[in-house]
Amino acid sequence: MSVQQHRVPRSHLIPFTDRLARLPYWLLATVLLAVFLLWGIVNNQDYRIIFDALRKGVWTTVYVSGIAYLLATVLGLLLSLMRIYPSRLTQEISSFYVEVIRGIPMLVLLYYITFVGAPALVNALNWLGAPLIEAGIIDQIDVRQLDFTGRAILALTIGYSAFISEIFRAGIMSIEKEQTEAAQIAGASYGQIMRYVILPQAVRNILPALGNEFIAILKDSSLVSVLGVQDITQLGKVYSASTFKFFETYNIVAFLYLVMTMGLALLVRYVEKRLDLN
């Protein structure tokens, strides 16, 4: 009777001291900096007060970033599928959208969507629903019903969907054509090939890149402070302007962003290593 051999993960074979020695110096320095800032928050009353004032904006930052990222991922996947679909019309529409949006700075896009795109969207919806509005079935939409948080999410969604679509397209194009040809010979349709053959492999390959995009959108969410959205940056701006404690306030702002982005970066690196081991 044969004895079944159990596979031991390679990470378990590396002594702890060796793994500690391989720890990147930049990561160690970042952890020490975070610990130093945390020590200052705990032991300094001014820092504690500022932290209590700013931590309310953490939820807004995470909420805006998370919703925008999910919507941008869905829209980006749709755009990438349009760009590789064997139709000249869908390819041109997707290419036009991606190239135009990628050429506009995020701050400019944020202003444009907020003050031009949102009112235009409301006017279009009112025009389409004019018969129902006249019949008294629905009420006319007022542009003030679309708050600045919603407009910021819309702008980040549109901006990052163009970049995410290129990530999806690169992942899809990295899959060998032989797999598509084999599925076609087996009688699979285009939709079935994408759903069961191409996309599962492509998504696995681009997971680290998608994680990095979430980190980028989390940092760029600070731009919504120009609209008065009560995120970390906006609360820090208001507090520092009223107390003139700019050094202490922006230390806390930087600390909060550092904790969130570094935590996500370490998670992305962990996922990437796990994918490499499998």
N, C-alpha and C positions, 0 to 999 in steps of 0.2 A: 504494500500500500504506500503510495507516494505521499509525501508531506507537502501540503500547500505552502508555497512561499508567499509571505506577506510583503508587500511593497512598503518600504520605509521612506517617508518623504526626505528629500535631500536636506531640507532645513534642519531635520532632527539629527543629522550626522555631523553638522558643523558645531564645534564646541562654542559655548556661550561667549568665552573670552575672544574667540576669533570673530564672532559676529559683532561683538562690541567694538573690536578694533576696526572693523569694516564700516562702522557707522560714519556717514559723511560728516565732515567738519561743519559744513554749512547748516546741517540739520541740528547738530549739537549747539552751535552758536544761536540758532533761532530759538531752540528750546530754552536756553539760558536767558535770552532776552525776554521771552514770554514769562518765565518764572520771575525775573527781576521786576517786570511791570506788574505782575500779579502781587508780588510782595509789597510793592509801593501802594497798590490799591487797598490792600488789607491793612496796612500800617499807617496810612495817611488819610486823615479825615476829609481833606479836600478831594482827594481822588475817589473816596467812597461816595461822597455826595455827587460828584460828576458821573460816576459809574451808574448810580441809581437813576440819574436824570437821563442818561443815554441808553440804558439797557432796554427801555421801552421801544426804541427804534430798531432793535435787533429783529423783532417779529416782523416789522414792516419790510425790512431789508430781505429777510428770508422769504417772506410771502411774495413780494414782487419778483424776486429772482426765481423762485420755484415755479410760479405760475407761468412766467414768461418763458422759462426754459422748456417746460412741458409743451406749451403751445408752439414754440419755435422748433422743437424736435419733430412734432407731428407735421408741421408745415414744411420743414426742411426735407423730411422723408418724401412727402408728396412732390415737392419740387424736383428732387433727385430722380424719382420714378418718371416724372414727366420728361426730364432731360435725356433719359436713356430709352424712353419708349420709341419704337420705330414709327414715329409720326413727325413730320417736319414742323407742323403747327405747334404741337406741345413742346417740342425741343426749343423752338424760337421763343415761345412765351416764357418758358422757364429760364432760358439763357438771358433774356432781356431783364427779367426781374432780378436775377442773381447779380448780374454785372452792374446794374444801376444801383441797387441797394448797397453792394460792397464798395461802391465808389463814393458814398456819402458818409461823412464823419458821424459817429453815433450821437454826438450832442446836437448837430444840425438836424439829424433825423428826428431826434426827440422833440425839438422845437417845431419842426414841420408837422409831425403827426399830431402834436398837441393843439397847435393853433390854426392849422390848415386842414389836415386830414380828418380830425375828429368832427369839426363842423360840417365838412363836406359829406362825411358818412351819415351824419344825422339828417342833413338835407335830402340825401338820396333815399334814406329809409322813409322819411315823411312823404317823398314824392311817390315811392312805390306803394305806400299804404294810404295814399290820398282817398281812394274810394271808401275804405273802411273808416278813415277819420271823418269824412263827410257824413257817413251813415251813423256816426256816433258809436261804432263798435269798439274802436280803440282810441286812445288819446294821442295827440300829437307829441312827438318827442322833443324835448328841449335840450339843447346842447349842454346846459348846466347839470343835467342828470348824469352825464358821463364825467365823473370826477377825475382829478388829475392823476390819481393812482391808477385808474383804469386806462387812461391815456398813456401813462408811462409803461404799463405792461404791454400795451399794444405796440408802442414804439420799439421796445426791446425785443418783442416777438418778431416783428418785421425785420429788424436789423440782424438778429442772430440767426434767423431762419435761412438767410442766404449763405452764411458761413457753414451752418450745419448741413445744408443740402450738399455742399461740396465734399464734406466729410463722408456722408452717406454714398455719394457717387464714387468717391475713391475706393471705399470699401467694397462696393458692388463690382467695380471694374477690376478689383484685385482677384476675384474668383475666376478660376480657369474656365475658358470657353468650352472645354471638353465636357464639363459637367452639364452645361446648358444643352449641348448637343446630345448628350446621352439621355437627358430627360425628355427632349423632343422626340427622340427615337422611340422612347417608351410610351409616347402618346400624351405627355403632360402638356397642359396649356401654358400660355405665358404667365397667367396669374398663379398657377400652381407651381411653376418653376421658381418664381420670385418668392412665394410664401414658404415653400418647403425646402428649397435647395439653396438659393442665393442669399436671401436676407438673413437666415439664421447664422450662416458663416460670416457674412459681412458685418453684422452687428457685433459678433464676438471679436472681430479684428479691430473694430473702431471704438470699442468701449473706453479705452484710455483717452482717446481724442475727445469723445463726448464728455467724459469727466472733466477734461481741461476746459472745455467750452462752458461748463457750469461754473467753474472757478472764475472764468473771464466775465461771465454775465453777472456773477455776484459782485465783482469789483466794479463793473460798469454801472451797477444799480445805484452807485453813489451819485451818478449824474442826475438822477431824478430829484435830487435836492434843489436843483435850480427851479423846479416847479412848485416847491414848497411842500413836497411829500415828506411826511414826518419819519424819515429813515434815520440811520445813525448819523450820517453826515449833516443832515439838516438840523437835527437836534443839537449836534455839536456846534454848528455855526451859530445857532440862536443862543445857546448857553454861553459860549465864549464872548459873543458880542455884548451880552448883558452883564457879564462878570469880569471881562478883560483877562480871564485866565486861559489864554490861548495855548500856552505850553502844556499845561495840565490836561486841558480838554482834548487837544488833538493827540496827546499821548494815549488817552483812553480810546479815542476813535481808531487810531492805528492798531492798538492792542486788540480791539474787538474784531476788526477785519483780519488781522494776522491770525487770530485763533481760528476763525472760520475758514479762511483760505488754506492755511497750513493743515488743518484737520482734513479738509477735502483732498488736498494734494497727497497726503499720506495714504488716504483711502484709495485714491486712484493708483498710486504706486503699488499698494498691496494687491489690488485687483489685477494689475498688469503682471505682477510676479506670479500670481496664482494661475493666470491664463498661460504663462510661459511654461509652468510646471506640468500642466495638463496636456 
